[in-house]
Amino acid sequence: MMHALLVDDDKATANVLAEVLAGKGFTTAMAHSLQQAQERMAEQRPDVVLLNIQLPDGNDGTDGMHLLRHIIENGASEIIITTSHPSVETLARGSHMGSQMGAGAIDCLMNPVDINHLKAILSRVQHPPATKNTLDAPPIHLRHGNYFGRLLGTSTVMQKVYVQIERVAPTSATVFITGESGTGKELVAHTLHVLSNQRAHPFIAVNCGAISPQLIESELFGHEKGSFTGAVREHKGYFERANGGTLFLDEITEMPPELQVKLLRVLESHTFMRVGSGREMDIDVRVIAATNRIPEEAVADGKLREDLLYRLQVFPLPLPPLRQREQDVALLANAYLDELNRAGCSAKAFAADALVLLQNYHWPGNVRELRNAIHRAYILADDQIDAKSFALQPEKSDQTPGPFLQVRVGSTVAEMERRLILATLEQCQGAKEKAADMLGVSLKTLYNRLREYDSESDFMPVNASGCTAEERDRASNN
């Protein structure tokens, strides 16, 4: 029978947690101070420790961290920190300490403790997944040279992404990665896993758009034998297979809305049921989701439930497109070429005009398009890869100016902005990304403005000069 040590100065809370531990089959020892905890540790080594980091004989959590070190040194396999004042910094310190000292997983639960989440963690301790990730003990810091794990780039925007990854990775927070197709969302998700407390357990990536809508529920949650035609055996779904680890749900907006309701319940209760089963199963899986759509636009289009967006977006992590990482293009290009040279036992190199071309190109397909373009050029070129090896054309500004927007003296700034946005959108034939680039605003800002205008009234048609039909009629009557 597994043994647990419960360290909490709140005796009522400790009694409730002790009942949960007993119900899961643990023997339990309780301590209400740091000194008592060390005495209980000396009496019997625990398999799991529930530690309230703020204790009466501690000092703002400092001694709680000292106790945490003592617990790790004495070999507890699982540590659950409970706190009324959670912070990324607190958990990051604990996780870093655990990694450096070879401890097992360190989780953090906010008081009052979510009992279902606690049960899921205890189930993971009792029944660890049989399949282990190959990265059982990666370094806690992944920065080396121009790399951050498998991510490459030195641009300012990427440095900000690295900082966000380091901040959120050691926590249990759900992360919602957004960015255009080809920006490296799965690489970021994997990096989050490698830096997390779940890194010794599976990382499973699922493309929600690549699974048939009729099968996706069974693939995610599994099914019982005979639960539907063709279910000839029991099947474990992705959630069950990822237990203790990380489940990456890519293109979450392609998940059927009715299944999004069930996903929301799993995220909130940490329990799920296989298809054809009436038995709930505890689960301890960190979910990372991603989409190449603007989340608010996906909600407006009915592709993403608003309540699910709020639950996924505990920590939003937007990724920049490659056109905002100009100084990274040459780094990425040379890194991909080095990979091809090693694989092909060759020594091909870029000519100067090739690098100029690559840096001037807009890269609508982002890093994925860059990699594919270099692979094609590598195949076509001999010893040197020049600009002619690429089927790309550098971006050129239009030589002919677009239509002008006439503004009446005395118009409000808000009305001028409204007319400019609508006229630019019409000029771009409804392409919002292109319109946002022309206006120098983010896609999210553009979408928010259009939603405001739509709530005020239906869009009025705008002619090439920027005047509305209503304004033309008014002018003709004067």
N, C-alpha and C positions, 0 to 999 in steps of 0.2 A: 504494500500500500504506500502511495506517495505521501510525503510530509510537507506541510506548508507552514511558514512563519508569517503571522499577521502582526504588523507593527503600526499601531494607530492609537493616539491618545484619547480619541472619542470612543468610549466604551460601547455606546449604543450602535455606532457604525460598525465597530469591530465585531459585535455579536451577530449582526446581520450578515456580514461577510463570512464569518465563521460558519454560519448555517449553509451558505452557498458552497463553501469548500467541502463541508461534510456531505452535502448532497451530491457532490461530484466524486466522493470517495476518498477525500484527503483526510489524513490526521492533521490536527491543527494545534500549534502553540501560539499564544498571544503575548504581545509585549506592548506596554503603553508608554515607554520611554526609550531613549537611545541605550541607556545602561541595561535595561531589561532585555532589549533586543540582543545585545552582545552576549548576555548570560544564556538566553535561549539558543543562540547559535552554538555556544560551547557545549550545550547539553545534547543537541541533535542537529545534524546537518540537514537543512531543508532542500527540497527539490524546487520549490517556488517560494518567493518572498513577495508579500504585498507591503509596500513601504510608503507611509505617509511622510513626505519629505519635510513637512513642517511639524516639529515635535516640541514639547514644552522645554526640554533641556537642550534644544538646539538654538542656533542663532541665525535667523532669517534663512534657514535651509542649508547654511554652511556645514554644520555638523551632520545634517542629513546626507550630504554628499560624502562626508567622511565615513558614515555608516555604510553608505553604498559601496565605497571602496573596500571596507571590511567584509561586507557580504560577498563581493566578487572574489576577494582573496580566499574566502572559505569555500568557494566552489558551488554556490547556488546556481542551478542551471537556468532558471528563469526569474526575472525580476520585473515586478509591476509597480511602478511609481504611481501613487495616488496624491493628488494635490487639489486644493481649492483655488490656486492661482497658477494655472498652467501657462507656460511660455515656451516658445521654440528654443530659447537659450537654455532653459533648465534641462529639457530633454536632450538637447544637443550635447550639453556637458556630460550628462549621464551616459549617452550612447558612445561618445568619444572615449570616455573612461572604460566602458565595457569592451569596446573594440581593442583598445590598447592592451587590456589585461586578459583578453581571451574569454570574456564572459559570453553567456548565451544571450538570447534576445532580451531587450529592455523595452517594455511598453509603458505608456503613460495614460492614465485614466483620470478624468476630472471628477471631483466630488460634487454631488453624490454620484457614486459609481453606477455606470450602466451595467445592470446585472447580466443582461444577455451578452454584452460584449465580454464581460469577465468570464462567463461560462464558455464562450468561444475560445478565449485564450487558454483556459484550463483544459479544454478538450484537445487543443493543439499540443499542450505539454504532455498529456496522457497518451496521445496517439499521433506522434510526429509523422509527417508525410514520409513514405518510403523513398520517394525520389528526391534527391538533394541536388541543388544547383551546383554546377561545377565551380562557381566562384564562392567557395565556402568561407574564405577569409580574406577578402580583398582589403587593400589599404583604405583607411577612412578618408584620406586625401588623394584625389585623383589628378591633381595638376602636375603635369610634367611637360616642360618645354611649351610648345604652342597648343598642347592637347589638354583637355579636361575629360578624362576617361577616353571614350572613343569620339568625343566631340572635338573638332578642330576649329580654331579661330582666335584671333587676338583683338578683334574689333571691340569698340566700347559697348555696343549693344549685346554682344555675346558675353562679355565679362559680367554684365548685369544679370544675364541668364544664369551664369555659373554661380553667382552669389545666391540667387533665389533657390537654385537646386540644393546648394549646401545648407541653406536655412531650413528648408522644408523636408528634405530627405529623411532625417532621423525621427521625424514625428510620424504620427499615424494619420495625419490629415489627408483627405481626398484631394487629389490634384487634377485640375482640368487644363490640359494643354491645348492651346489654340494656335493656328498658323496655317499658311497656305500649303497646298500639297507639295511635298518634296522638301520641306524645311527641316526634317529630321525629328519628328515627334516621337517615333518609336525609340530612337537612340536616346532621347532625353528621358523617356519613361524607364528605359533599362538602366540609365545612369542613376536615376532616383532609387531604383531597386538596389543597385550595388552599394549605395551609400546608406541604405536603410537598415533597420533592425531585422528585416525579413530576408536579408541577403543570402542566408544559408538555406533558404527554402525556394521553391520554384518561382520562376518568372514566366508567366504565360501571356502571350499577346494574341488578341482576337480581333479580326477585322469584321465588325458588325455588318458591313455592306457586302461581305463575301459569302455570307451564310444565307441559305434560303429562309424566308420568313416563316415557313412551315416547320423548320427544323431548329431555329435559333433557340427556342425555349429549352428544348431537350439538350442542345449543345452546351448551353450555359449552366443549367441546373441538373442535367442528367434525367434518366427515366428508369422506372421499374420494369421488369420483365412482364410482357403482356399488356402494358399500359396503352398501346395503340398498335395498329396493324404494322407488322414489321419489327416490333420491339421483341426480338427473340431472346434477349438476354439483358441483364442489368447493365446500365451504362452510367458511369461517373461523368458529370459535366465539368466544365472549366472551373467553376467555383470550387468544387470539391477537390479537383486535382491541384488547384493553387492554394489549398488550405495552408495557412502559416506564411504564405508568400505574397506575391503581387500579381494582380490580374489587370492587364492593360486592355481597355476596351477602346479600340480605334474606330473612328467614324461612328461615334455614338448616336449621331442624328439619323443614321440609317436603321436604327433599331425600331421595330414596330411600336407605336405608342402604347398598345395594351401591355407589351412586355416591359416598357419603361416604368409602368406602375409597379410591377413585381420587383424590378431592380431597385426602385426607391425603397420598397419595404425591406429588402435585403440589407441595404445600406443603413437603414435606421434600426433594424432589429438584430442584425448579425445572425439571422437564421434564414433557412430556405427549405423548400420541399422539392423533391424530385417529381417529375411528371408522373402521375398515376399513384402517388403516395400521399397519405394523410399524416405522415410523421415529419415533424420539424427537425432539422439538423442544425446544430450550432456551427458557425463558420467564423474563422478569423482570417480574413483576406483584405489586404489593402487594395483599393480600387483606384486606378489612374485612368482617366478618360481623355479622349482627344477628338477634335473635329477640325476640318478645314473650312467650316462655315463660320460666319459671325453668330455667336450664340443667340443674341437677341433677335437676329433675323430668323434663325431657325425656329425660335419660339413663335414668332409672328406668323411663320409659314406653316405651323402645326407639325414641324419635324422634331421638336424637342419640347417636352413638358416643362412648364415654368418651374414647378415644384422640384423636379429632378435637377434642373439647372442650378437652383439655389443649393441643393444638397451636394452636387458635384463641384461647385465653384467655391469650396471652402478656401482653396488656394489656387486662383487663376494664374496660369503661366503662359503668356503669349510669346511666340517665337517670331523673330524678325525674318522677313524675306531676304533672299540673297542680294537683291538690289540695294538693301540698306547695309550690306556688309562688304563694301567694295574692297577694303584692304584685305579681306579674307579670301578673295577669289584666287589670287596667285598661290596662296598657301594650299588651298584645297586642290587646285589644279595640279600642282607639283606632287602633292601627296598621292593623288590618284594615279598619276603617271608613274611614280615610284612603285606602286603596287603592281601595275601592269608590267613594268620592266623586270621586277623580281619574278613574276609568274612566267614571263616569256623569255627570261635570260637575255634581255636586251639592254641597250643604253640610250634610248631615244630621249631627246630633249626638246624643249620649246624654243622656237625662234622668238625674237623680241616682238615682231608684229603679231604673233599668236597671242601673247600675253596681253598686249594692248587691246586686241579684239575681244578677248574674254572679259576684260575689265570694263569695256564699253557696252557690252551686251546687257539687255534688260533681265534675262533669265526668268521668264514667266513660270517655268517648271522648277525653279530654285535649284537646290543642291543636287537633286536627282537628275535634272536635265544636264547640269554641268558634268556630272560623272559619265552620263551616257554619251555626251558630245565628245569628251576626251577619249572614251573607249573607241568610238568610231574613227576619230582622227588618228589614234594610235595604229589602228588596223591599216588605214590608207597611207600613212606616211612611211618614209624610209628611215633615215637616221635622225632627221630633224623635222619637227612638227611646226609648220608655218601656218599663217592665216588661211591659206588656200585649202588646208586640210579640213577646215570646218565648214559646214553648211549653215553658217550664221551670217547675219548682217547686223552691223552696229546700229544702235538706235539713232535715228536722225530726227531733229525737230522739224515740224512742218514749215515749209517755206511760205506757204500762203496763209495769211492770218485768218482766223475763224470769224464768224459773224460778230458784230458789235452789240453791246447791250446798252440801250438808251435809258437814261435815268432822269426822272423829272426832279428839278430842284425842289427841295423841301420834303422829299421822300424820307421815311424813317430808315435808319440803318438796318433794322430787322427786315423791312420790306425789300431793301436793296439786296440783302443777303439771300432772302428767299428767292427772289427772281434770278439772281446769279446762279444759285444752286440748281434750280429747275431748268434754266436755259443750258447750263453746262451738261446736265444729265441728258437733256434732249439731244445736244450736239454729239454726245457719246453713245447715242442710240440705246440708252438705258443701262449701259455698262457701268455699274457703280464703282468698281475698282478703278477704272480709267478716269471717271469723273472725280473721284477722291484725289487721285494723283494730280490731276490738273488744278484742282482747287487748293492743293497743299494741306489737306486734312486727312485724318484717319478714316477708314471705312466705318468704324463705329460711330464717329461724329457725324458722318454723312447720313448714316442710317437713322440716327436719333433725330436729326433735323427733318428728314423725310417723314418720319413717324409723327412729329409735331404738326407738320403741314397737313398730313392726311387726317389728323384728328380735328383740325380746324375746318377743313372743307375738302371736297374732292379736288385733285390736281386740275388746275385750269390749263388748257393747251397754251403753249408758248411758241410764238413764231420765231423765225431765224433771227430777227432783230432783237428778240428778247421781250417784245411787247405782247401782252395777253390779248385775246379777242375782246374781252370786256373793255380794256383800255383803248383799243382801236375804235370801238363803237363810241366811247365817251369822247374821244378826241375829234371824231368826225361830226359830232353834234355841236361842238364849240365853234 
